[in-house]
């Protein structure tokens, strides 16, 4: 497979689609990216970015200036189609596959014999076979014979996406053996990690299992934090001591679990096999309940004031990114604002604005607030010391203030 003669169409230009499209463009592939947002399309065609990720601006600019990356609102004919669209869940934790369905229907008229269709979106078991392959078959394509369909879940960490797209091992699961092999050949042109072949359903569950594993272990840490608070024990000291055991590696607690993956994907397993996924479901419930526990801690502290000023440090779902997807910090701040228990000040150093909050410099927030709620362990916050919070109530959900 020669990059210079291979055309790729990427559907969805978000946190996975845009880095993937720009990386492939710099590798010599002719890439056309599709997004439903005209703003996103125009931004990319100017060689600029609409999301924050280290070095992504340089990569996009290079790919666009080389002529290898263009963006539009509708697909074009290509050799390989990559679906990188959202897969959220509905209010009852049932997977919402409408974006995958729409993307597949969108590309169906452009598919030709010999094409490869790859679903990268993290998806419930059966999505590749029962949604993507089925829709393409319903549109008259000879799926599995001359149109090859696979699932290759992304496995990257925000803040390290461009490195991990290349260096991480990838799992490729086709709807049949030939789909798997042809998709592996494509990924081996730009992935330095090992590209491992399987079937679509196993590939789907492997990604869900990776995130459920993390979620269960975070839930254990979060449960410990609740127990330690009840017993007046420092949970971070406890974990540090317990982790001196050679076979113990407890993760760090926090205000909840956010991000598109860990906070969402375990529910895909639960929805598919509720009678068996009891531990996974309980872990989700523990982590989903942690934000309310934090809110209650703030309320208890607020009772000591007539009208407290509450300073909230951080909105992102994890440190040093601008990604707010499923962020427990955002939910906590919104609830505090809605319940009107004080004047809310917000600092998020990785954003310039937010539609619901007025963002202030974190130094100003600390100076003006009576109660400081530290929600995200961003680098600027890690430089703060206990002396910076004299005569203030500090609720440190990340354990970074010494």
Secondary structure, 3 states (H helix, E strand, C coil): CCHHHCEEEEECCCCCHHHHHHHHHHCCCEEEEECCCHHHHHHHHCCCCCCCCCCHHHHHHHHHHCCCEEEECCCCCCCEEEECCCCCECCCCCECCHHHHHHHHHHHCCCCCCCEEEECCCCCCCHHHHHHHHHHHHCCCCECCCEEEEECCCCCCCCCHHHHHHHCCEEEEECCHHHHHHHHHHHCCCCCCCEEEEEHHHHHHHHHHHHHHHHHHHHHHHHHHHHHHHHCCCHHHHHHHHCCCCCCCCCCCCCCCCCCCHHHHHHHHHHHCCCCCHHHHHHHHHHHHHHHHHHHHHHHHHCCCCCEEEEEECCCCCCCCCCCCCCHHHHHHHHHHHHCCEEEEEECCCCCCCCCCCECCHHHHHHHCCEEEECCCCHHHHCCCHHHHCCCEEEECCCCCC
